[in-house]
Amino acid sequence: MPTSGNVYEDLGFNDAEAMLAKARIVAEIVRIIRARRLTRTAAAKILALSQPKISGLVNGHFQSYSQGRLIWLLDRLV
């Protein structure tokens, strides 16, 4: 079965483009956390989030975050 290239669109999400954009930002956040070998506790301090929220992001739970908030988090890591 051919895909659109956007898993969120293929799954029928109404906001598929926004979800894909947010997923890409989160993927970069996670990549930086891993590249810097930050613990989730250390990442939480840098990002001003709780450790459970960092765990949620790393595990793909980002739907409640706005794209602007995710960009802000990414900016804190670079």
Residue, then its C-alpha position, 0 to 999 in steps of 0.5 A: m500500500p503506497t503511503s503519503g510520506n507522512v505517517y500521521e496523514d496515513l493514520g488519518f490525523n486531521d492535523a497531520e502536517a503539524m504533527l509531522a513538524k512537531a515530531r521532527i522537532v522532538a526527534e532533534i531534541v532527542r538526538i541532541i540529548r543523546a549526543r550530549r549524553l544528558t541524563r533525563t534529569a540533566a535535560a530536565k534542568i536545562l529545559a525547565l521541565s520535570q523528568p517525567k515530561i522529558s521521559g514523555l517527550v523521548n517516548g513520543h508523547f508531544q501532542s500537548y506541546s505547541q510547535g512554538r514551545l517545542i522550538w523554544l525547548l530546542d533552542r535551549l539545547v543549542 
